[in-house]
Amino acid sequence: MRTKLRQLGGQQRYQFTGTFKRTGFKNTYHGQSHPIYQPTLLLVDLWCEDQFMTDHLWLNYGKNFLSLGELQPGDQVTFKARVARYEKGHFEHRQLDYHLTRPTQVRCLTVKQPREQLPINDKNALIGYIMRQNRDFYLTNHRPVDDWYLSQYRNWQNHVHGN
């Protein structure tokens, strides 16, 4: 459990800073016969002002982070967010933990220009981008790399770049 996040509580927004490590996705099922993928990003060494909070934290990879363009491992990001509790794990192994929600005022502190644009309004293309970025890791760890999602990303790239 992330005790330091729990101690902050969820009543207000706090300023956080972390280091981008990589993208990913989680599976959500909502009664579907096939998974629905939700894009995520991994931050490491997360701080709230001058206090260390946790060694890593996964966040939803939403429009505020996507608007920064393609983040590179080691990029420092800062944002405001609320602490919220959630249950992780499956069935009898569920545990209470804390994470961050509703990030706003997202900024990249690492200046590397220009940054590649990412598919902000096309979740399938974004999942394809994530699968492409993590292909070797996913194949080694028996995670899905689906050609359909990869083609959605290629189609998005062709549309954006006019190919």
Secondary structure, DSSP 8 states (H G I E B T S, - for coil): --HHHHHH-SSS-EEEEEEEEEEEEEEE-TT-SS-EEEEEEEEEEEEETTEEEEEEEEEE--HHHHTT-S--TT-EEEEEEEEEEEEESSGGG-EEEEEEEEEEEEEE-S---S-----SS-HHHHHHHHHHHTHHHHHHTT----HHHHHHHHHHHHHHHT-
